[in-house]
Amino acid sequence: MISEEESDFTPRQTRSRSNSLSTESGATVLDFSKPYTIDSPGCFRLSNADSGCTISLFYDVLSKHQCELIESEIEAQGTLKQYTSLHKNQNQLLPRLSAWYGPIDYAYSGVVMKGNSVSECPRIVSAYHNIAANLLEPNNIDQSSDCFLVNHYRTGRDSCGEHSDDEPEVDRF
């Protein structure tokens, strides 16, 4: 059971950087013609509306304590695994631990992640509902979701390279 204190997963306030261009929604639009490091909380627009798709990044929305509670919940289930992917005709360990929570299995690049029950992660579900209400809805971002991919980056060497999430389970449009 989650205590009242633990169930309050209201995201931290986000703010735009004063030296960046802001949209009507308050999101910061990044100019990728120059290198850019995101090092402060905020809502950052990673694409423009001209493409027909808007990608936004909400950086640092949960407190360290909230992240630790979610992490302990996931670790207790033992669902985090280091998967092997097929890359350039070679099997390679992915440089992160991952767990998939959803109604179906998730497959990409030769990896098949077993669908774990979302109900096993009440803290993630609670955090998501608060994020949806406080960040997604006010920024007109679709909030429908029935699954979560959790990636745990253990060190500064763990990563997720540039890629496209265009698998049928993800790319419904």
MIVEX-411454 format. One record per residue (C-alpha): x, y, z; residue in one letter; residue number from 1. Coordinates in pm, whole numbers. Layout:
<vexvos>
      u      v      w rest  nr
      X      Y      Z    a NUM
...
</vexvos>
This chain:
<vexvos>
      u      v      w rest  nr
      0      0      0    m   1
    124    352    -82    i   2
    124    607    198    s   3
    -26    955    144    e   4
    322   1106    143    e   5
    441    860   -123    e   6
    134    904   -343    s   7
    195   1278   -390    d   8
    392   1256   -714    f   9
    316   1608   -830    t  10
    595   1706  -1069    p  11
    830   1985   -976    r  12
    757   2324  -1122    q  13
    915   2366  -1464    t  14
   1046   2693  -1601    r  15
   1178   2815  -1934    s  16
   1535   2932  -1970    r  17
   1550   3312  -1988    s  18
   1803   3306  -2273    n  19
   1592   3083  -2498    s  20
   1299   3134  -2730    l  21
    967   3040  -2559    s  22
    639   2931  -2717    t  23
    288   3027  -2605    e  24
    279   2715  -2386    s  25
    602   2821  -2212    g  26
    810   2544  -2370    a  27
   1167   2627  -2472    t  28
   1237   2570  -2841    v  29
   1590   2441  -2891    l  30
   1804   2546  -3185    d  31
   1992   2229  -3283    f  32
   2223   2406  -3528    s  33
   2452   2449  -3223    k  34
   2540   2200  -2947    p  35
   2309   2236  -2647    y  36
   2318   2081  -2301    t  37
   1998   2064  -2098    i  38
   2108   2116  -1740    d  39
   1809   2272  -1567    s  40
   1445   2176  -1509    p  41
   1197   2283  -1774    g  42
    983   2195  -2074    c  43
   1189   2182  -2392    f  44
   1045   2154  -2746    r  45
   1270   1915  -2943    l  46
   1097   1961  -3278    s  47
    887   2214  -3460    n  48
    524   2203  -3564    a  49
    620   2225  -3934    d  50
    698   1852  -3933    s  51
    346   1766  -3814    g  52
    495   1614  -3500    c  53
    593   1786  -3181    t  54
    839   1623  -2941    i  55
    871   1775  -2596    s  56
   1113   1688  -2318    l  57
   1020   1756  -1958    f  58
   1350   1749  -1775    y  59
   1385   1676  -1403    d  60
   1014   1660  -1314    v  61
   1033   1414  -1024    l  62
   1232   1469   -708    s  63
   1523   1241   -623    k  64
   1314   1090   -341    h  65
   1027   1010   -580    q  66
   1270    848   -824    c  67
   1423    639   -544    e  68
   1075    514   -440    l  69
    992    414   -796    i  70
   1334    255   -842    e  71
   1295     45   -526    s  72
    949    -69   -641    e  73
   1087   -184   -977    i  74
   1399   -344   -828    e  75
   1185   -541   -581    a  76
   1003   -700   -876    q  77
   1324   -809  -1047    g  78
   1202   -701  -1392    t  79
   1501   -485  -1487    l  80
   1730   -674  -1725    k  81
   2023   -605  -1953    q  82
   1908   -714  -2296    y  83
   2114   -817  -2599    t  84
   2042   -645  -2930    s  85
   2136   -734  -3286    l  86
   2347   -448  -3424    h  87
   2538   -472  -3753    k  88
   2490   -850  -3751    n  89
   2642   -885  -3404    q  90
   2480   -941  -3067    n  91
   2565   -660  -2826    q  92
   2465   -598  -2466    l  93
   2255   -283  -2444    l  94
   2426    -23  -2220    p  95
   2135      8  -1975    r  96
   1885   -201  -1780    l  97
   1526   -206  -1905    s  98
   1179   -326  -1806    a  99
    857   -311  -2010    w 100
    516   -276  -1847    y 101
    220   -319  -2080    g 102
    -51   -550  -2212    p 103
    170   -698  -2488    i 104
    536   -787  -2535    d 105
    758   -517  -2690    y 106
   1005   -609  -2965    a 107
   1276   -408  -3140    y 108
   1618   -484  -3296    s 109
   1599   -851  -3202    g 110
   1503   -773  -2840    v 111
   1173   -905  -2704    v 112
   1069   -760  -2371    m 113
    803   -952  -2181    k 114
    500   -741  -2094    g 115
    484   -700  -1716    n 116
    161   -591  -1548    s 117
    127   -213  -1508    v 118
    -68   -278  -1186    s 119
    259   -405  -1031    e 120
    389    -45  -1033    c 121
    141    174   -845    p 122
    404    445   -785    r 123
    476    477  -1158    i 124
    104    489  -1237    v 125
     48    753   -967    s 126
    342    960  -1091    a 127
    221    933  -1451    y 128
   -131   1051  -1366    h 129
      9   1356  -1186    n 130
    252   1431  -1470    i 131
    -31   1400  -1722    a 132
   -251   1639  -1526    a 133
     20   1893  -1444    n 134
    249   1886  -1750    l 135
    100   1703  -2047    l 136
   -257   1834  -2043    e 137
   -158   2202  -1996    p 138
     84   2169  -2292    n 139
   -179   1999  -2515    n 140
     14   1672  -2527    i 141
   -171   1340  -2572    d 142
   -195   1170  -2233    q 143
   -326    829  -2334    s 144
    -95    548  -2232    s 145
   -133    187  -2130    d 146
    236    100  -2105    c 147
    571    216  -1965    f 148
    926    148  -2075    l 149
   1168    189  -1785    v 150
   1535    241  -1864    n 151
   1783    247  -1577    h 152
   2112    419  -1660    y 153
   2357    296  -1400    r 154
   2658    511  -1480    t 155
   2768    792  -1707    g 156
   2862    523  -1959    r 157
   2510    378  -1988    d 158
   2317    530  -2276    s 159
   2049    512  -2539    c 160
   2172    620  -2882    g 161
   1987    818  -3144    e 162
   1695    612  -3274    h 163
   1333    616  -3387    s 164
   1054    455  -3187    d 165
    863    344  -3497    d 166
    766     -7  -3394    e 167
    396    -92  -3453    p 168
    335   -103  -3076    e 169
    457    257  -3043    v 170
    392    426  -3378    d 171
     15    405  -3404    r 172
    -26    706  -3633    f 173
</vexvos>
